[in-house]
Amino acid sequence: MSQKHLRIDTADLEFGMYVAELDRPWLGTPFLFQGFEIQESDELQQLKDSCEHVFVDVARSSLPEEKLRKIRPPAKSVKPASAMPVPRSSTLDAIASLDSTGILAARIQPRPYHNTVSTHAEAGPATVAYDAASTVMADVLARLQAGKGLDTETLRVAVSPMIDSVTRNQDAMAWLVQLRKRDTYTYHHSLASSVWAVIFGRHLGFDRAGLDTLAMGGLLLDMGKAGIPDEILVKKGPLDEKEREVMRSHVALGARMAAEAPGMNADIMAMIDGHHERHDGSGYPNGLAGADIPVFSRIAGLIDTFDAMITSRPYARAKSAYDAIRELNSLAGTLFQRELVEQFVQALGMFPTGSLVQLNTGQVGIVIEQNRVRRLRPKLMLLLEADKSPVRTHSTLDLRTVPASGTDPSARWIVCGLEPGAHGLDPKDFFA
């Protein structure tokens, strides 16, 4: 082990230390990328909760080397996680906790994804890709409602540029999904589910074939609703028992449509068949529980639920993305597999891109980019002053660059997420 990497017990960690390695794979913890300097109390606590010891890089730490070496415990024959032999990637350890069958592990590529272009640069291509897919999806649903078959090849061609966009920069497409939330629910929910599925797959390190499967599966989750009467789909009040049974039949209808279409693999079928199954066995149509639910079904159920939460429907107002993430966290271990929720939250961030948020100052902003290590400290565009009057000039604020707490007048932190349309703000006015 390099003398510049010191093994330090997490009980002895301090602000200013640069954590270069953990005593376990990175993806099995709340931290998304290797290496960061401890600057916030939540990072310190997460390290203590996740690890027994870490390896601190002397050269990259703010603390003096002399102080670091005094903290260092007696040498032990322990190698940092990156030096330990692991199959292809430490990602696999986290994947194994999601799926013991090895199905997901077979989809993982050796190298993780990184943004290759800025959110601003990707905004244009993302818009073109999403709107083109939206047009195709509307036509596909019209064909299904007319009793015609599913044109899978056209859908694959249409969804491919969306996948390309997410792999280049996931924030632009995530923001764009939020912009389209005021449009027709049925097919924009399908497109959004497709996008969230690809973003999740990107986070897990899926290869292109795996991303293609997630994109198609997400897109087709609710296609069976093409066979549900409109009076049930748009009913504003609660459904009665008979209507609920009709609504639930969309799963079987969708599965039948998919089975009759060419090019549907078993994982896509699992997403359609099982996106309403729940971890505790309370779902439908088969009441499966735990590991009996195929892993692609579990992914589908999570992304379908998240997007439904943040979408206005005839019977429910849209939640803020932050509130939806909090609710999913509360459902971890009951309706959804805990490890899967943890990874999904890591993929999207506590304040997903496109979310409206309020700061401790009373100012309001929109999340324009995630900070992958410090998920509570995203980059914002400021929209409203503390008195809720519009800012004179839109400026960006990277919360990583300012104090997170204390008496410093420059300290800024997010106190809450806001519902879509709060204070009359329309995110599409700020997407460019």
C-alpha positions as CSV (number, residue, x, y, z in Angstrom):
1,M,0.0,0.0,0.0
2,S,1.3,3.4,-0.9
3,Q,2.7,5.5,2.1
4,K,0.6,8.3,0.8
5,H,-2.6,6.3,1.5
6,L,-3.0,6.0,5.3
7,R,-5.4,3.5,6.9
8,I,-7.6,5.4,9.4
9,D,-10.5,4.1,11.4
10,T,-13.7,5.9,10.7
11,A,-14.1,6.9,14.3
12,D,-11.0,9.0,13.8
13,L,-12.0,10.8,10.6
14,E,-12.0,14.6,10.5
15,F,-13.0,17.3,8.1
16,G,-10.3,18.0,5.5
17,M,-9.3,14.4,5.0
18,Y,-9.4,13.1,1.4
19,V,-10.9,9.6,1.3
20,A,-9.3,7.8,-1.5
21,E,-10.3,4.2,-0.8
22,L,-12.9,2.4,1.4
23,D,-12.7,-1.0,3.1
24,R,-15.4,-2.2,0.7
25,P,-16.6,-1.5,-2.9
26,W,-17.8,2.1,-3.4
27,L,-21.1,1.2,-5.0
28,G,-22.1,-0.7,-1.9
29,T,-22.1,2.6,0.0
30,P,-24.0,5.9,-0.4
31,F,-21.0,7.4,-2.3
32,L,-21.2,7.4,-6.1
33,F,-17.6,8.0,-7.2
34,Q,-14.2,7.2,-5.8
35,G,-12.4,10.0,-3.9
36,F,-13.6,13.1,-2.1
37,E,-12.6,15.4,0.7
38,I,-14.8,15.3,3.8
39,Q,-16.4,18.7,4.1
40,E,-19.9,18.0,5.6
41,S,-21.2,16.3,8.7
42,D,-23.5,14.0,6.6
43,E,-20.5,12.6,4.7
44,L,-18.7,12.0,8.0
45,Q,-21.7,10.1,9.4
46,Q,-22.2,8.1,6.2
47,L,-18.6,6.9,6.3
48,K,-19.0,5.9,9.9
49,D,-22.2,4.0,9.1
50,S,-20.8,2.3,6.0
51,C,-17.2,1.5,6.9
52,E,-14.9,0.4,9.7
53,H,-11.9,2.1,8.2
54,V,-10.9,4.0,5.1
55,F,-7.7,5.0,3.3
56,V,-6.8,8.7,3.3
57,D,-4.7,10.3,0.6
58,V,-2.1,12.5,2.3
59,A,-1.3,14.7,-0.7
60,R,-4.9,15.5,-1.5
61,S,-6.0,16.2,2.1
62,S,-6.3,19.7,3.5
63,L,-5.0,18.6,6.9
64,P,-1.2,18.6,7.4
65,E,0.5,15.3,6.8
66,E,2.1,15.4,10.3
67,K,-1.4,15.5,11.9
68,L,-2.6,12.7,9.6
69,R,0.3,10.4,10.5
70,K,-0.4,10.9,14.2
71,I,-4.0,9.7,13.7
72,R,-2.9,6.7,11.8
73,P,-3.5,3.4,13.7
74,P,-0.9,0.6,13.9
75,A,-0.2,-0.9,10.4
76,K,-2.3,-3.8,9.5
77,S,-2.1,-6.1,6.5
78,V,-5.1,-4.7,4.8
79,K,-5.2,-3.6,1.2
80,P,-7.5,-0.8,-0.1
81,A,-10.6,-1.9,-1.9
82,S,-9.2,-1.0,-5.4
83,A,-6.2,-3.3,-4.8
84,M,-8.4,-6.3,-4.0
85,P,-9.1,-8.6,-6.9
86,V,-12.7,-8.3,-8.0
87,P,-14.5,-9.7,-11.0
88,R,-14.5,-6.9,-13.7
89,S,-15.7,-4.2,-11.3
90,S,-16.5,-3.6,-7.6
91,T,-20.0,-2.7,-9.0
92,L,-20.7,-6.4,-9.0
93,D,-20.8,-6.6,-5.2
94,A,-23.6,-4.0,-5.1
95,I,-25.4,-5.7,-8.0
96,A,-25.3,-9.1,-6.1
97,S,-27.2,-7.5,-3.3
98,L,-29.9,-6.6,-5.8
99,D,-30.0,-9.8,-7.6
100,S,-28.5,-13.1,-6.5
101,T,-29.4,-14.8,-9.8
102,G,-26.6,-13.1,-11.7
103,I,-29.0,-11.8,-14.3
104,L,-28.0,-8.2,-13.6
105,A,-24.3,-8.9,-13.3
106,A,-24.3,-10.3,-16.8
107,R,-25.5,-6.9,-18.0
108,I,-22.7,-4.9,-16.4
109,Q,-19.9,-3.4,-18.5
110,P,-16.4,-2.9,-17.2
111,R,-16.3,0.9,-17.1
112,P,-18.7,3.3,-15.4
113,Y,-20.4,6.0,-17.3
114,H,-19.5,9.7,-17.0
115,N,-21.0,12.8,-18.5
116,T,-19.1,13.6,-21.7
117,V,-20.9,16.9,-22.4
118,S,-22.5,19.6,-20.3
119,T,-26.2,19.7,-19.5
120,H,-26.5,22.9,-21.5
121,A,-24.9,21.3,-24.6
122,E,-27.1,18.2,-24.3
123,A,-30.3,20.2,-23.9
124,G,-30.9,20.5,-27.7
125,P,-30.2,16.9,-28.6
126,A,-32.2,15.7,-25.6
127,T,-35.2,17.7,-26.7
128,V,-35.1,16.5,-30.3
129,A,-34.8,12.8,-29.1
130,Y,-37.6,13.1,-26.6
131,D,-40.0,14.9,-28.8
132,A,-39.4,12.5,-31.7
133,A,-40.0,9.5,-29.5
134,S,-43.1,11.2,-28.1
135,T,-44.6,11.5,-31.7
136,V,-43.8,7.9,-32.4
137,M,-45.3,6.7,-29.1
138,A,-48.5,8.7,-29.7
139,D,-48.9,6.9,-33.1
140,V,-48.1,3.5,-31.6
141,L,-50.8,4.0,-28.9
142,A,-53.3,5.1,-31.5
143,R,-52.6,1.9,-33.5
144,L,-53.0,-0.2,-30.4
145,Q,-56.4,1.5,-29.6
146,A,-57.4,0.7,-33.2
147,G,-56.7,-3.0,-32.6
148,K,-53.5,-3.0,-34.6
149,G,-50.3,-4.7,-33.5
150,L,-47.2,-3.3,-31.8
151,D,-44.5,-1.9,-34.1
152,T,-41.5,-2.8,-32.0
153,E,-38.9,-1.9,-34.6
154,T,-40.2,1.6,-35.0
155,L,-40.1,2.0,-31.2
156,R,-36.5,0.8,-30.9
157,V,-35.4,3.2,-33.6
158,A,-37.2,6.1,-31.8
159,V,-35.9,5.3,-28.4
160,S,-32.3,4.8,-29.4
161,P,-31.4,8.6,-29.5
162,M,-32.9,9.0,-26.0
163,I,-30.6,6.3,-24.7
164,D,-27.7,8.0,-26.5
165,S,-28.6,11.3,-24.8
166,V,-28.8,9.8,-21.3
167,T,-25.4,8.1,-21.7
168,R,-23.8,11.4,-22.7
169,N,-25.4,13.4,-19.9
170,Q,-28.4,12.2,-17.8
171,D,-29.2,15.6,-16.4
172,A,-30.5,17.1,-19.6
173,M,-33.0,14.3,-20.2
174,A,-34.1,14.2,-16.5
175,W,-34.8,17.9,-16.7
176,L,-36.7,17.5,-19.9
177,V,-38.9,14.8,-18.4
178,Q,-40.0,17.3,-15.7
179,L,-40.9,19.8,-18.4
180,R,-43.3,17.4,-20.2
181,K,-45.2,16.5,-17.0
182,R,-48.0,18.9,-17.8
183,D,-48.8,17.1,-21.1
184,T,-51.0,14.1,-21.7
185,Y,-50.4,11.5,-18.9
186,T,-50.6,8.2,-20.7
187,Y,-47.7,8.3,-23.2
188,H,-45.6,10.9,-21.4
189,H,-45.7,8.6,-18.4
190,S,-44.4,5.8,-20.7
191,L,-41.6,8.0,-22.0
192,A,-40.6,9.2,-18.6
193,S,-40.6,5.6,-17.2
194,S,-38.3,4.7,-20.1
195,V,-35.9,7.6,-19.3
196,W,-35.8,6.8,-15.5
197,A,-35.1,3.2,-16.3
198,V,-32.2,4.1,-18.6
199,I,-30.8,6.6,-16.0
200,F,-31.0,3.8,-13.4
201,G,-29.3,1.3,-15.7
202,R,-26.6,3.9,-16.5
203,H,-26.0,4.3,-12.7
204,L,-25.7,0.5,-12.3
205,G,-23.3,0.3,-15.3
206,F,-25.5,-1.7,-17.7
207,D,-24.1,-2.4,-21.2
208,R,-26.0,-1.0,-24.2
209,A,-28.1,-4.2,-24.7
210,G,-29.2,-3.8,-21.0
211,L,-30.1,-0.1,-21.5
212,D,-32.0,-1.0,-24.7
213,T,-34.0,-3.6,-22.6
214,L,-34.8,-1.1,-19.8
215,A,-35.8,1.6,-22.3
216,M,-38.2,-0.6,-24.2
217,G,-39.6,-2.2,-21.0
218,G,-40.2,1.2,-19.4
219,L,-41.8,2.5,-22.6
220,L,-44.3,-0.4,-22.7
221,L,-45.2,-0.8,-19.0
222,D,-48.7,0.7,-19.5
223,M,-49.5,0.0,-23.1
224,G,-52.3,-2.3,-21.9
225,K,-54.1,0.8,-20.9
226,A,-54.9,1.3,-24.6
227,G,-57.6,-1.4,-23.9
228,I,-59.1,0.3,-20.8
229,P,-62.2,2.5,-21.3
230,D,-61.5,6.2,-21.1
231,E,-64.1,6.8,-18.4
232,I,-62.0,4.7,-16.1
233,L,-58.7,6.1,-17.1
234,V,-59.8,9.7,-16.6
235,K,-62.1,9.2,-13.6
236,K,-61.4,12.0,-11.0
237,G,-62.7,10.1,-8.0
238,P,-61.7,6.8,-6.5
239,L,-62.4,3.7,-8.5
240,D,-64.9,1.2,-7.2
241,E,-64.0,-2.5,-6.9
242,K,-65.2,-3.4,-10.4
243,E,-63.4,-0.5,-11.9
244,R,-60.2,-1.4,-10.1
245,E,-60.4,-4.9,-11.5
246,V,-60.8,-3.5,-15.0
247,M,-57.8,-1.1,-14.4
248,R,-55.7,-4.0,-13.1
249,S,-56.4,-5.9,-16.3
250,H,-54.0,-3.5,-18.2
251,V,-51.1,-5.7,-17.0
252,A,-52.5,-8.9,-18.7
253,L,-53.6,-6.8,-21.8
254,G,-50.1,-5.3,-22.1
255,A,-48.4,-8.7,-21.7
256,R,-50.6,-10.2,-24.4
257,M,-49.8,-7.3,-26.8
258,A,-46.1,-7.7,-26.1
259,A,-46.1,-11.5,-26.5
260,E,-47.7,-11.1,-30.0
261,A,-45.0,-8.6,-31.1
262,P,-41.6,-9.5,-32.5
263,G,-38.3,-8.9,-30.6
264,M,-39.5,-9.1,-27.0
265,N,-37.0,-10.7,-24.7
266,A,-37.7,-12.2,-21.4
267,D,-36.6,-9.2,-19.4
268,I,-38.9,-6.8,-21.2
269,M,-41.7,-9.2,-20.6
270,A,-40.8,-9.4,-16.9
271,M,-41.0,-5.6,-16.7
272,I,-44.5,-5.6,-18.3
273,D,-45.8,-8.6,-16.4
274,G,-44.5,-7.6,-13.0
275,H,-44.4,-3.9,-12.6
276,H,-47.3,-4.0,-10.1
277,E,-45.8,-6.8,-7.9
278,R,-44.5,-5.6,-4.5
279,H,-41.8,-6.8,-2.2
280,D,-44.1,-7.7,0.6
281,G,-46.5,-9.7,-1.6
282,S,-49.3,-7.0,-1.7
283,G,-49.0,-6.4,-5.4
284,Y,-50.7,-7.9,-8.4
285,P,-51.5,-9.9,-10.6
286,N,-49.7,-12.8,-8.9
287,G,-49.0,-11.6,-5.4
288,L,-45.3,-12.4,-5.7
289,A,-42.9,-11.4,-2.9
290,G,-39.2,-10.8,-2.4
291,A,-36.8,-12.7,-4.6
292,D,-39.7,-14.5,-6.3
293,I,-40.3,-11.2,-8.2
294,P,-37.9,-11.1,-11.2
295,V,-35.3,-8.4,-10.8
296,F,-36.5,-6.5,-14.0
297,S,-40.0,-6.5,-12.6
298,R,-38.7,-5.0,-9.4
299,I,-36.9,-2.2,-11.4
300,A,-40.0,-1.6,-13.4
301,G,-42.2,-1.3,-10.3
302,L,-39.9,1.2,-8.7
303,I,-39.6,3.5,-11.7
304,D,-43.3,3.3,-12.6
305,T,-44.2,4.3,-9.0
306,F,-41.7,7.1,-8.9
307,D,-43.0,8.7,-12.1
308,A,-46.6,8.2,-11.1
309,M,-45.9,10.1,-7.9
310,I,-44.4,13.2,-9.7
311,T,-47.2,13.2,-12.3
312,S,-50.6,15.0,-12.0
313,R,-53.3,12.4,-12.5
314,P,-57.1,12.6,-12.5
315,Y,-57.2,11.5,-8.9
316,A,-54.0,12.8,-7.4
317,R,-51.8,15.9,-7.5
318,A,-48.2,15.6,-8.4
319,K,-45.7,15.4,-5.6
320,S,-42.4,17.2,-5.7
321,A,-39.5,14.9,-6.9
322,Y,-38.0,15.4,-3.4
323,D,-41.2,14.3,-1.6
324,A,-41.4,11.3,-4.0
325,I,-37.9,10.2,-3.2
326,R,-38.6,10.6,0.5
327,E,-41.7,8.4,0.1
328,L,-39.8,5.8,-1.7
329,N,-37.3,5.7,1.1
330,S,-40.1,5.2,3.6
331,L,-41.4,2.2,1.5
332,A,-38.0,0.5,1.3
333,G,-38.2,-2.9,2.8
334,T,-41.9,-3.1,2.5
335,L,-43.3,-2.4,-1.0
336,F,-39.8,-2.3,-2.6
337,Q,-36.5,-4.0,-2.1
338,R,-34.4,-1.8,0.2
339,E,-31.1,-2.2,-1.8
340,L,-32.9,-1.3,-5.0
341,V,-34.4,1.9,-3.5
342,E,-31.0,2.9,-2.2
343,Q,-29.4,2.5,-5.6
344,F,-32.3,4.3,-7.3
345,V,-31.9,7.3,-5.0
346,Q,-28.2,7.4,-5.7
347,A,-29.0,7.4,-9.4
348,L,-31.4,10.3,-9.3
349,G,-30.2,12.2,-6.3
350,M,-32.3,13.4,-3.3
351,F,-33.3,16.4,-5.4
352,P,-33.6,15.1,-9.0
353,T,-32.7,17.4,-11.9
354,G,-35.6,19.7,-12.8
355,S,-36.8,19.9,-9.2
356,L,-37.9,23.2,-7.7
357,V,-36.3,23.8,-4.3
358,Q,-36.2,26.4,-1.6
359,L,-33.1,27.5,0.2
360,N,-32.5,28.5,3.8
361,T,-32.6,32.1,2.6
362,G,-36.1,31.8,1.2
363,Q,-34.7,31.9,-2.4
364,V,-36.1,29.4,-4.9
365,G,-34.2,27.6,-7.6
366,I,-34.3,24.7,-10.0
367,V,-31.9,21.8,-9.9
368,I,-29.9,21.8,-13.1
369,E,-27.2,19.3,-12.4
370,Q,-26.4,16.6,-9.8
371,N,-23.3,16.5,-7.7
372,R,-22.6,12.8,-7.7
373,V,-20.8,12.5,-4.4
374,R,-22.7,15.1,-2.4
375,R,-26.3,14.4,-3.4
376,L,-27.7,17.1,-1.1
377,R,-25.6,19.7,-2.7
378,P,-26.7,20.0,-6.4
379,K,-26.1,22.8,-8.8
380,L,-29.0,25.3,-9.0
381,M,-30.3,28.1,-11.2
382,L,-31.8,30.8,-8.9
383,L,-35.2,31.9,-10.0
384,L,-36.8,33.8,-7.1
385,E,-35.5,36.1,-4.4
386,A,-36.3,35.6,-0.7
387,D,-39.4,37.7,-1.0
388,K,-40.4,35.5,-4.0
389,S,-39.9,38.2,-6.5
390,P,-38.2,37.1,-9.8
391,V,-34.4,37.5,-9.8
392,R,-33.2,40.2,-12.1
393,T,-30.5,38.0,-13.7
394,H,-30.6,34.2,-13.6
395,S,-27.4,32.9,-12.0
396,T,-26.2,29.4,-11.1
397,L,-25.2,28.3,-7.6
398,D,-23.1,25.2,-7.0
399,L,-23.9,24.3,-3.4
400,R,-20.6,22.4,-3.1
401,T,-18.8,25.7,-3.3
402,V,-20.5,27.4,-0.4
403,P,-20.7,26.5,3.3
404,A,-23.5,24.0,4.1
405,S,-24.3,25.3,7.6
406,G,-23.2,27.6,10.4
407,T,-23.2,31.3,10.9
408,D,-21.3,32.3,7.7
409,P,-23.6,34.6,5.8
410,S,-22.7,32.8,2.6
411,A,-24.0,29.4,3.9
412,R,-26.7,27.9,1.7
413,W,-28.7,24.7,1.9
414,I,-31.9,23.3,0.6
415,V,-34.7,23.2,3.2
416,C,-37.4,21.6,1.1
417,G,-38.5,20.6,-2.4
418,L,-41.5,22.3,-4.0
419,E,-44.3,21.0,-6.1
420,P,-44.2,21.5,-9.9
421,G,-45.6,24.9,-10.7
422,A,-45.0,26.3,-7.2
423,H,-45.0,30.2,-7.2
424,G,-46.2,30.0,-10.8
425,L,-42.8,28.8,-12.1
426,D,-42.8,26.7,-15.2
427,P,-39.5,24.8,-15.6
428,K,-39.7,24.9,-19.4
429,D,-39.1,28.7,-19.3
430,F,-35.5,27.9,-18.0
431,F,-34.5,24.9,-20.2
432,A,-32.1,25.8,-22.9
